[in-house]
Amino acid sequence: MKVLLAGDSMSYRRKRGAYAQRVQTMRPDWEIGILRQILGYFGNTMIWLDPNTLTDYCKRCYGTKPKYAKSLIKNSIPFDEWVVEPDYDVIHLNSGLHDIQEAQSPLTGEWGPIVPIEMYRDNLIYIVERILNKTDSKLIWASTTPVKTGRRRPIRNNDNVIAYNKVAAEVMNSYDIPINDLYGLVMEHGIGNCLSRGLHFNKYGSQVAAEQVIKYIEEIMELE
């Protein structure tokens, strides 16, 4: 079985603190692709759609880190140019933690999430329809995990996580796409037990997340 694990650093992180590598270790019989490992950065729905949008994105969020901004642009490939091939049996997808990063827009002067919530909805609809219409893959959506980071930059607010997860759930439910509730999983086990510094998974969090990812993938394949 071919599986794609696609998302931000909660799914793939070079060091500790992500679930994709755990899934690989636990299911060596699966052929697993990790999107960030294959193509680079896909933690923001705008980047899924068009790398050119990174210009404004980087100004708003990473203006003080030009090297990082350049690496994002270099390692991003338009969604339309990639997802059809190779064809995966299952795509396990999340995008949200970077959409809710807060910054002041140089265009409007307004402070808020990098991707406004209605734009986030539209982006998700585009991404879902792209996968459903142009691949034979079964799709699983993973909710965005909670944050408790204080004023650590880039700033994220857990109220936005909740609001954006609600919008994502509305979109996924309209397409009958199963939702792997990683937000609920972390809250059930405890933010302090699962997350390092209130953001990335620690060893324990990676393990319980990987177990739940595997469960959802196995269940959706059993429906065939």
PyRosetta script that sets phi, psi and omega in degrees:
from pyrosetta import init, pose_from_sequence

init()
pose = pose_from_sequence("MKVLLAGDSMSYRRKRGAYAQRVQTMRPDWEIGILRQILGYFGNTMIWLDPNTLTDYCKRCYGTKPKYAKSLIKNSIPFDEWVVEPDYDVIHLNSGLHDIQEAQSPLTGEWGPIVPIEMYRDNLIYIVERILNKTDSKLIWASTTPVKTGRRRPIRNNDNVIAYNKVAAEVMNSYDIPINDLYGLVMEHGIGNCLSRGLHFNKYGSQVAAEQVIKYIEEIMELE")
pose.set_psi(1, 136.6)
pose.set_omega(1, 178.9)
pose.set_phi(2, -102.5)
pose.set_psi(2, 127.0)
pose.set_omega(2, -175.7)
pose.set_phi(3, -128.1)
pose.set_psi(3, 136.0)
pose.set_omega(3, 173.3)
pose.set_phi(4, -111.0)
pose.set_psi(4, 124.7)
pose.set_omega(4, 173.7)
pose.set_phi(5, -104.3)
pose.set_psi(5, 110.2)
pose.set_omega(5, -171.2)
pose.set_phi(6, -121.3)
pose.set_psi(6, 131.5)
pose.set_omega(6, 177.9)
pose.set_phi(7, 168.4)
pose.set_psi(7, -155.6)
pose.set_omega(7, -177.7)
pose.set_phi(8, -95.0)
pose.set_psi(8, -158.5)
pose.set_omega(8, -175.4)
pose.set_phi(9, -69.9)
pose.set_psi(9, -10.4)
pose.set_omega(9, 173.2)
pose.set_phi(10, -68.0)
pose.set_psi(10, -28.2)
pose.set_omega(10, 178.1)
pose.set_phi(11, -90.7)
pose.set_psi(11, -39.8)
pose.set_omega(11, -179.0)
pose.set_phi(12, -134.8)
pose.set_psi(12, 124.1)
pose.set_omega(12, 176.3)
pose.set_phi(13, -142.2)
pose.set_psi(13, 132.0)
pose.set_omega(13, -171.6)
pose.set_phi(14, -58.1)
pose.set_psi(14, -33.7)
pose.set_omega(14, 179.6)
pose.set_phi(15, -99.7)
pose.set_psi(15, -142.1)
pose.set_omega(15, -179.7)
pose.set_phi(16, -79.9)
pose.set_psi(16, 165.3)
pose.set_omega(16, 171.4)
pose.set_phi(17, 96.4)
pose.set_psi(17, 39.1)
pose.set_omega(17, 173.6)
pose.set_phi(18, -153.7)
pose.set_psi(18, 156.1)
pose.set_omega(18, -172.3)
pose.set_phi(19, -93.4)
pose.set_psi(19, -19.4)
pose.set_omega(19, -173.9)
pose.set_phi(20, -62.3)
pose.set_psi(20, -44.0)
pose.set_omega(20, 179.9)
pose.set_phi(21, -64.9)
pose.set_psi(21, -33.0)
pose.set_omega(21, 177.4)
pose.set_phi(22, -66.8)
pose.set_psi(22, -40.3)
pose.set_omega(22, 177.9)
pose.set_phi(23, -62.0)
pose.set_psi(23, -42.8)
pose.set_omega(23, 177.3)
pose.set_phi(24, -57.8)
pose.set_psi(24, -43.8)
pose.set_omega(24, -178.8)
pose.set_phi(25, -68.1)
pose.set_psi(25, -39.7)
pose.set_omega(25, -175.9)
pose.set_phi(26, -78.0)
pose.set_psi(26, -26.6)
pose.set_omega(26, 180.0)
pose.set_phi(27, -127.2)
pose.set_psi(27, 70.8)
pose.set_omega(27, 180.0)
pose.set_phi(28, -66.7)
pose.set_psi(28, -14.1)
pose.set_omega(28, 179.0)
pose.set_phi(29, -79.5)
pose.set_psi(29, -11.9)
pose.set_omega(29, 177.5)
pose.set_phi(30, -91.6)
pose.set_psi(30, 144.6)
pose.set_omega(30, 171.0)
pose.set_phi(31, -90.4)
pose.set_psi(31, 105.4)
pose.set_omega(31, -169.8)
pose.set_phi(32, -109.7)
pose.set_psi(32, 128.5)
pose.set_omega(32, 170.6)
pose.set_phi(33, -106.4)
pose.set_psi(33, 139.0)
pose.set_omega(33, 177.1)
pose.set_phi(34, -114.0)
pose.set_psi(34, 116.6)
pose.set_omega(34, -168.5)
pose.set_phi(35, -59.4)
pose.set_psi(35, -43.7)
pose.set_omega(35, -179.0)
pose.set_phi(36, -65.2)
pose.set_psi(36, -30.4)
pose.set_omega(36, 179.5)
pose.set_phi(37, -72.9)
pose.set_psi(37, -32.4)
pose.set_omega(37, -177.0)
pose.set_phi(38, -80.9)
pose.set_psi(38, -48.1)
pose.set_omega(38, -168.8)
pose.set_phi(39, -120.5)
pose.set_psi(39, -9.7)
pose.set_omega(39, -177.4)
pose.set_phi(40, 106.3)
pose.set_psi(40, -133.8)
pose.set_omega(40, -165.4)
pose.set_phi(41, -93.7)
pose.set_psi(41, 120.1)
pose.set_omega(41, 177.3)
pose.set_phi(42, -136.9)
pose.set_psi(42, 40.0)
pose.set_omega(42, -176.1)
pose.set_phi(43, -89.9)
pose.set_psi(43, 4.6)
pose.set_omega(43, -175.4)
pose.set_phi(44, -136.2)
pose.set_psi(44, 132.5)
pose.set_omega(44, -174.4)
pose.set_phi(45, -63.6)
pose.set_psi(45, -26.8)
pose.set_omega(45, 176.7)
pose.set_phi(46, -63.7)
pose.set_psi(46, -36.0)
pose.set_omega(46, -177.4)
pose.set_phi(47, -73.1)
pose.set_psi(47, -30.6)
pose.set_omega(47, 173.7)
pose.set_phi(48, -58.3)
pose.set_psi(48, -35.6)
pose.set_omega(48, -171.8)
pose.set_phi(49, -85.1)
pose.set_psi(49, -43.0)
pose.set_omega(49, -172.7)
pose.set_phi(50, -164.6)
pose.set_psi(50, 113.0)
pose.set_omega(50, 179.8)
pose.set_phi(51, -58.7)
pose.set_psi(51, -21.3)
pose.set_omega(51, 179.5)
pose.set_phi(52, -62.6)
pose.set_psi(52, -24.7)
pose.set_omega(52, 179.1)
pose.set_phi(53, -70.0)
pose.set_psi(53, -10.0)
pose.set_omega(53, 178.6)
pose.set_phi(54, -64.3)
pose.set_psi(54, -23.8)
pose.set_omega(54, -178.9)
pose.set_phi(55, -57.5)
pose.set_psi(55, -55.7)
pose.set_omega(55, 179.4)
pose.set_phi(56, -68.6)
pose.set_psi(56, -40.2)
pose.set_omega(56, -179.4)
pose.set_phi(57, -55.6)
pose.set_psi(57, -47.7)
pose.set_omega(57, -177.6)
pose.set_phi(58, -69.3)
pose.set_psi(58, -34.8)
pose.set_omega(58, 176.3)
pose.set_phi(59, -61.8)
pose.set_psi(59, -40.4)
pose.set_omega(59, -174.2)
pose.set_phi(60, -76.8)
pose.set_psi(60, -31.9)
pose.set_omega(60, -170.7)
pose.set_phi(61, -116.2)
pose.set_psi(61, -29.7)
pose.set_omega(61, -173.7)
pose.set_phi(62, -128.0)
pose.set_psi(62, 31.0)
pose.set_omega(62, -177.2)
pose.set_phi(63, -59.8)
pose.set_psi(63, -25.4)
pose.set_omega(63, -179.7)
pose.set_phi(64, -92.1)
pose.set_psi(64, 1.0)
pose.set_omega(64, -178.7)
pose.set_phi(65, -129.3)
pose.set_psi(65, 70.5)
pose.set_omega(65, -173.6)
pose.set_phi(66, -61.2)
pose.set_psi(66, -34.0)
pose.set_omega(66, 179.2)
pose.set_phi(67, -64.5)
pose.set_psi(67, -41.2)
pose.set_omega(67, 179.0)
pose.set_phi(68, -66.1)
pose.set_psi(68, -42.2)
pose.set_omega(68, 179.0)
pose.set_phi(69, -59.5)
pose.set_psi(69, -44.3)
pose.set_omega(69, 179.3)
pose.set_phi(70, -63.3)
pose.set_psi(70, -36.0)
pose.set_omega(70, 179.9)
pose.set_phi(71, -67.8)
pose.set_psi(71, -34.5)
pose.set_omega(71, 177.3)
pose.set_phi(72, -63.4)
pose.set_psi(72, -46.0)
pose.set_omega(72, -178.5)
pose.set_phi(73, -64.8)
pose.set_psi(73, -43.6)
pose.set_omega(73, -178.1)
pose.set_phi(74, -62.6)
pose.set_psi(74, -36.7)
pose.set_omega(74, -172.2)
pose.set_phi(75, -97.6)
pose.set_psi(75, 13.2)
pose.set_omega(75, -178.8)
pose.set_phi(76, -108.5)
pose.set_psi(76, 138.4)
pose.set_omega(76, 179.9)
pose.set_phi(77, -126.0)
pose.set_psi(77, 134.7)
pose.set_omega(77, 179.9)
pose.set_phi(78, -53.8)
pose.set_psi(78, 137.0)
pose.set_omega(78, -179.4)
pose.set_phi(79, -53.4)
pose.set_psi(79, -43.2)
pose.set_omega(79, -177.1)
pose.set_phi(80, -63.2)
pose.set_psi(80, -23.8)
pose.set_omega(80, -176.8)
pose.set_phi(81, -85.4)
pose.set_psi(81, -6.0)
pose.set_omega(81, -170.4)
pose.set_phi(82, -124.3)
pose.set_psi(82, -46.3)
pose.set_omega(82, -160.1)
pose.set_phi(83, -63.1)
pose.set_psi(83, -28.5)
pose.set_omega(83, -176.8)
pose.set_phi(84, -59.9)
pose.set_psi(84, -41.9)
pose.set_omega(84, -179.3)
pose.set_phi(85, -123.9)
pose.set_psi(85, 137.1)
pose.set_omega(85, -4.9)
pose.set_phi(86, -74.2)
pose.set_psi(86, 162.6)
pose.set_omega(86, -176.5)
pose.set_phi(87, -93.5)
pose.set_psi(87, 121.8)
pose.set_omega(87, -179.9)
pose.set_phi(88, -100.7)
pose.set_psi(88, 149.9)
pose.set_omega(88, 174.4)
pose.set_phi(89, -69.0)
pose.set_psi(89, -39.5)
pose.set_omega(89, -178.1)
pose.set_phi(90, -136.2)
pose.set_psi(90, 136.6)
pose.set_omega(90, 169.7)
pose.set_phi(91, -115.4)
pose.set_psi(91, 119.2)
pose.set_omega(91, 176.3)
pose.set_phi(92, -103.2)
pose.set_psi(92, 115.3)
pose.set_omega(92, -165.4)
pose.set_phi(93, -125.6)
pose.set_psi(93, 140.1)
pose.set_omega(93, 167.4)
pose.set_phi(94, -145.9)
pose.set_psi(94, 147.1)
pose.set_omega(94, 169.4)
pose.set_phi(95, -157.4)
pose.set_psi(95, 126.0)
pose.set_omega(95, -178.6)
pose.set_phi(96, -179.5)
pose.set_psi(96, -39.7)
pose.set_omega(96, -175.7)
pose.set_phi(97, -61.0)
pose.set_psi(97, -30.9)
pose.set_omega(97, 179.0)
pose.set_phi(98, -88.5)
pose.set_psi(98, -23.5)
pose.set_omega(98, 174.8)
pose.set_phi(99, -65.1)
pose.set_psi(99, -32.3)
pose.set_omega(99, -175.5)
pose.set_phi(100, -92.2)
pose.set_psi(100, 0.1)
pose.set_omega(100, 175.9)
pose.set_phi(101, -56.0)
pose.set_psi(101, 135.5)
pose.set_omega(101, -176.5)
pose.set_phi(102, -100.0)
pose.set_psi(102, 137.8)
pose.set_omega(102, 178.8)
pose.set_phi(103, -159.0)
pose.set_psi(103, 167.8)
pose.set_omega(103, 176.3)
pose.set_phi(104, -94.6)
pose.set_psi(104, 122.4)
pose.set_omega(104, -179.2)
pose.set_phi(105, -70.0)
pose.set_psi(105, 129.5)
pose.set_omega(105, 175.8)
pose.set_phi(106, -70.3)
pose.set_psi(106, -13.5)
pose.set_omega(106, -178.5)
pose.set_phi(107, -87.5)
pose.set_psi(107, -42.9)
pose.set_omega(107, -175.0)
pose.set_phi(108, -109.8)
pose.set_psi(108, -18.9)
pose.set_omega(108, -175.8)
pose.set_phi(109, 78.7)
pose.set_psi(109, -1.0)
pose.set_omega(109, -177.4)
pose.set_phi(110, -85.5)
pose.set_psi(110, 145.6)
pose.set_omega(110, 178.7)
pose.set_phi(111, -98.1)
pose.set_psi(111, 135.4)
pose.set_omega(111, 177.3)
pose.set_phi(112, 168.4)
pose.set_psi(112, -173.5)
pose.set_omega(112, 179.7)
pose.set_phi(113, -57.5)
pose.set_psi(113, 143.7)
pose.set_omega(113, 179.8)
pose.set_phi(114, -54.4)
pose.set_psi(114, -44.3)
pose.set_omega(114, 177.5)
pose.set_phi(115, -110.0)
pose.set_psi(115, 110.2)
pose.set_omega(115, 178.6)
pose.set_phi(116, -55.6)
pose.set_psi(116, 152.5)
pose.set_omega(116, -168.5)
pose.set_phi(117, -63.6)
pose.set_psi(117, -36.5)
pose.set_omega(117, 178.9)
pose.set_phi(118, -70.5)
pose.set_psi(118, -34.4)
pose.set_omega(118, 174.5)
pose.set_phi(119, -66.7)
pose.set_psi(119, -37.3)
pose.set_omega(119, 175.8)
pose.set_phi(120, -59.3)
pose.set_psi(120, -43.3)
pose.set_omega(120, 177.6)
pose.set_phi(121, -59.9)
pose.set_psi(121, -48.9)
pose.set_omega(121, -178.8)
pose.set_phi(122, -61.9)
pose.set_psi(122, -41.1)
pose.set_omega(122, 179.6)
pose.set_phi(123, -62.4)
pose.set_psi(123, -43.4)
pose.set_omega(123, 179.7)
pose.set_phi(124, -63.3)
pose.set_psi(124, -41.1)
pose.set_omega(124, 178.5)
pose.set_phi(125, -59.9)
pose.set_psi(125, -44.8)
pose.set_omega(125, 178.7)
pose.set_phi(126, -60.6)
pose.set_psi(126, -47.6)
pose.set_omega(126, -177.0)
pose.set_phi(127, -63.1)
pose.set_psi(127, -45.5)
pose.set_omega(127, -179.1)
pose.set_phi(128, -63.3)
pose.set_psi(128, -46.6)
pose.set_omega(128, -179.1)
pose.set_phi(129, -65.3)
pose.set_psi(129, -34.9)
pose.set_omega(129, 177.4)
pose.set_phi(130, -61.5)
pose.set_psi(130, -44.5)
pose.set_omega(130, -179.8)
pose.set_phi(131, -69.0)
pose.set_psi(131, -46.1)
pose.set_omega(131, -175.7)
pose.set_phi(132, -68.8)
pose.set_psi(132, -34.9)
pose.set_omega(132, -175.1)
pose.set_phi(133, -87.4)
pose.set_psi(133, -23.2)
pose.set_omega(133, -173.2)
pose.set_phi(134, -121.6)
pose.set_psi(134, 6.9)
pose.set_omega(134, 173.0)
pose.set_phi(135, -137.8)
pose.set_psi(135, 166.4)
pose.set_omega(135, 173.7)
pose.set_phi(136, -101.4)
pose.set_psi(136, 12.6)
pose.set_omega(136, -175.8)
pose.set_phi(137, -73.4)
pose.set_psi(137, 144.4)
pose.set_omega(137, 168.3)
pose.set_phi(138, -82.0)
pose.set_psi(138, 139.1)
pose.set_omega(138, -174.0)
pose.set_phi(139, -113.1)
pose.set_psi(139, 133.8)
pose.set_omega(139, 172.8)
pose.set_phi(140, -122.1)
pose.set_psi(140, 131.7)
pose.set_omega(140, 175.9)
pose.set_phi(141, -99.8)
pose.set_psi(141, 137.2)
pose.set_omega(141, 175.0)
pose.set_phi(142, -109.7)
pose.set_psi(142, 127.4)
pose.set_omega(142, 179.3)
pose.set_phi(143, -67.1)
pose.set_psi(143, 154.2)
pose.set_omega(143, 180.0)
pose.set_phi(144, -72.8)
pose.set_psi(144, 137.0)
pose.set_omega(144, -176.4)
pose.set_phi(145, -75.8)
pose.set_psi(145, 154.5)
pose.set_omega(145, -178.1)
pose.set_phi(146, -68.7)
pose.set_psi(146, 162.1)
pose.set_omega(146, 177.5)
pose.set_phi(147, -130.4)
pose.set_psi(147, 148.7)
pose.set_omega(147, 174.7)
pose.set_phi(148, -150.0)
pose.set_psi(148, 73.1)
pose.set_omega(148, -168.5)
pose.set_phi(149, -112.6)
pose.set_psi(149, 2.0)
pose.set_omega(149, -178.1)
pose.set_phi(150, 62.8)
pose.set_psi(150, -132.6)
pose.set_omega(150, -179.4)
pose.set_phi(151, -98.8)
pose.set_psi(151, 16.2)
pose.set_omega(151, 178.4)
pose.set_phi(152, -60.1)
pose.set_psi(152, 133.4)
pose.set_omega(152, 179.9)
pose.set_phi(153, -92.1)
pose.set_psi(153, 147.0)
pose.set_omega(153, -6.7)
pose.set_phi(154, -67.2)
pose.set_psi(154, 143.8)
pose.set_omega(154, -174.5)
pose.set_phi(155, -72.9)
pose.set_psi(155, 134.8)
pose.set_omega(155, 173.6)
pose.set_phi(156, -131.8)
pose.set_psi(156, 141.4)
pose.set_omega(156, -178.3)
pose.set_phi(157, -115.9)
pose.set_psi(157, 127.8)
pose.set_omega(157, -176.6)
pose.set_phi(158, -66.0)
pose.set_psi(158, -25.1)
pose.set_omega(158, 174.4)
pose.set_phi(159, -60.9)
pose.set_psi(159, -35.4)
pose.set_omega(159, 176.5)
pose.set_phi(160, -70.1)
pose.set_psi(160, -37.4)
pose.set_omega(160, 175.6)
pose.set_phi(161, -56.1)
pose.set_psi(161, -47.4)
pose.set_omega(161, -179.1)
pose.set_phi(162, -62.4)
pose.set_psi(162, -46.0)
pose.set_omega(162, -177.9)
pose.set_phi(163, -64.8)
pose.set_psi(163, -42.7)
pose.set_omega(163, -178.6)
pose.set_phi(164, -72.2)
pose.set_psi(164, -34.2)
pose.set_omega(164, 174.6)
pose.set_phi(165, -63.8)
pose.set_psi(165, -36.5)
pose.set_omega(165, 177.9)
pose.set_phi(166, -63.9)
pose.set_psi(166, -44.4)
pose.set_omega(166, 177.7)
pose.set_phi(167, -62.8)
pose.set_psi(167, -44.5)
pose.set_omega(167, 179.2)
pose.set_phi(168, -60.9)
pose.set_psi(168, -40.8)
pose.set_omega(168, 179.6)
pose.set_phi(169, -63.6)
pose.set_psi(169, -39.3)
pose.set_omega(169, 177.8)
pose.set_phi(170, -61.6)
pose.set_psi(170, -42.9)
pose.set_omega(170, 179.3)
pose.set_phi(171, -64.9)
pose.set_psi(171, -48.8)
pose.set_omega(171, -176.7)
pose.set_phi(172, -65.3)
pose.set_psi(172, -39.8)
pose.set_omega(172, 178.9)
pose.set_phi(173, -63.8)
pose.set_psi(173, -33.2)
pose.set_omega(173, 179.4)
pose.set_phi(174, -67.5)
pose.set_psi(174, -21.1)
pose.set_omega(174, 178.0)
pose.set_phi(175, -108.1)
pose.set_psi(175, 8.0)
pose.set_omega(175, -178.2)
pose.set_phi(176, 56.8)
pose.set_psi(176, 40.0)
pose.set_omega(176, 178.7)
pose.set_phi(177, -95.8)
pose.set_psi(177, 126.4)
pose.set_omega(177, -179.7)
pose.set_phi(178, -63.8)
pose.set_psi(178, 145.3)
pose.set_omega(178, -178.5)
pose.set_phi(179, -114.6)
pose.set_psi(179, 119.1)
pose.set_omega(179, 172.8)
pose.set_phi(180, -85.1)
pose.set_psi(180, 106.7)
pose.set_omega(180, -171.4)
pose.set_phi(181, -82.4)
pose.set_psi(181, 78.6)
pose.set_omega(181, 177.9)
pose.set_phi(182, -69.9)
pose.set_psi(182, -27.3)
pose.set_omega(182, 175.0)
pose.set_phi(183, -61.0)
pose.set_psi(183, -51.0)
pose.set_omega(183, 179.8)
pose.set_phi(184, -62.9)
pose.set_psi(184, -35.1)
pose.set_omega(184, 178.8)
pose.set_phi(185, -61.7)
pose.set_psi(185, -47.4)
pose.set_omega(185, -179.9)
pose.set_phi(186, -64.6)
pose.set_psi(186, -42.0)
pose.set_omega(186, 179.7)
pose.set_phi(187, -65.3)
pose.set_psi(187, -36.2)
pose.set_omega(187, 178.9)
pose.set_phi(188, -65.0)
pose.set_psi(188, -42.3)
pose.set_omega(188, -177.6)
pose.set_phi(189, -87.3)
pose.set_psi(189, -16.6)
pose.set_omega(189, 178.5)
pose.set_phi(190, 102.9)
pose.set_psi(190, 127.1)
pose.set_omega(190, 179.7)
pose.set_phi(191, -57.1)
pose.set_psi(191, -43.6)
pose.set_omega(191, -179.5)
pose.set_phi(192, -64.5)
pose.set_psi(192, -27.6)
pose.set_omega(192, 179.6)
pose.set_phi(193, -82.4)
pose.set_psi(193, -28.0)
pose.set_omega(193, -171.3)
pose.set_phi(194, -104.0)
pose.set_psi(194, -27.6)
pose.set_omega(194, -170.5)
pose.set_phi(195, -116.0)
pose.set_psi(195, 143.2)
pose.set_omega(195, 174.5)
pose.set_phi(196, -93.0)
pose.set_psi(196, 122.0)
pose.set_omega(196, -180.0)
pose.set_phi(197, 56.8)
pose.set_psi(197, 29.7)
pose.set_omega(197, 173.8)
pose.set_phi(198, 73.9)
pose.set_psi(198, 17.2)
pose.set_omega(198, -177.9)
pose.set_phi(199, -138.6)
pose.set_psi(199, -71.2)
pose.set_omega(199, -175.9)
pose.set_phi(200, -84.5)
pose.set_psi(200, 155.1)
pose.set_omega(200, 175.7)
pose.set_phi(201, -64.0)
pose.set_psi(201, 142.5)
pose.set_omega(201, 165.8)
pose.set_phi(202, -93.2)
pose.set_psi(202, -170.9)
pose.set_omega(202, -176.7)
pose.set_phi(203, -59.2)
pose.set_psi(203, -45.8)
pose.set_omega(203, -179.6)
pose.set_phi(204, -65.6)
pose.set_psi(204, -45.7)
pose.set_omega(204, -179.8)
pose.set_phi(205, -61.9)
pose.set_psi(205, -39.7)
pose.set_omega(205, 177.8)
pose.set_phi(206, -61.3)
pose.set_psi(206, -39.9)
pose.set_omega(206, -177.9)
pose.set_phi(207, -66.6)
pose.set_psi(207, -49.3)
pose.set_omega(207, -177.7)
pose.set_phi(208, -68.4)
pose.set_psi(208, -33.5)
pose.set_omega(208, 177.2)
pose.set_phi(209, -66.6)
pose.set_psi(209, -43.8)
pose.set_omega(209, 179.9)
pose.set_phi(210, -61.4)
pose.set_psi(210, -41.0)
pose.set_omega(210, 179.1)
pose.set_phi(211, -61.4)
pose.set_psi(211, -40.4)
pose.set_omega(211, -179.7)
pose.set_phi(212, -73.6)
pose.set_psi(212, -35.5)
pose.set_omega(212, 175.6)
pose.set_phi(213, -60.4)
pose.set_psi(213, -47.0)
pose.set_omega(213, 179.3)
pose.set_phi(214, -60.4)
pose.set_psi(214, -43.2)
pose.set_omega(214, 179.6)
pose.set_phi(215, -57.2)
pose.set_psi(215, -46.4)
pose.set_omega(215, -177.9)
pose.set_phi(216, -67.8)
pose.set_psi(216, -38.5)
pose.set_omega(216, 179.1)
pose.set_phi(217, -66.0)
pose.set_psi(217, -44.0)
pose.set_omega(217, 179.1)
pose.set_phi(218, -62.9)
pose.set_psi(218, -40.5)
pose.set_omega(218, -178.5)
pose.set_phi(219, -66.4)
pose.set_psi(219, -41.6)
pose.set_omega(219, -177.6)
pose.set_phi(220, -69.7)
pose.set_psi(220, -29.9)
pose.set_omega(220, 177.7)
pose.set_phi(221, -75.3)
pose.set_psi(221, -28.0)
pose.set_omega(221, 177.2)
pose.set_phi(222, -70.2)
pose.set_psi(222, -16.7)
pose.set_omega(222, -178.9)
pose.set_phi(223, -76.4)
pose.set_psi(223, -11.6)
pose.set_omega(223, -179.1)
pose.set_phi(224, -66.3)
pose.dump_pdb("model.pdb")
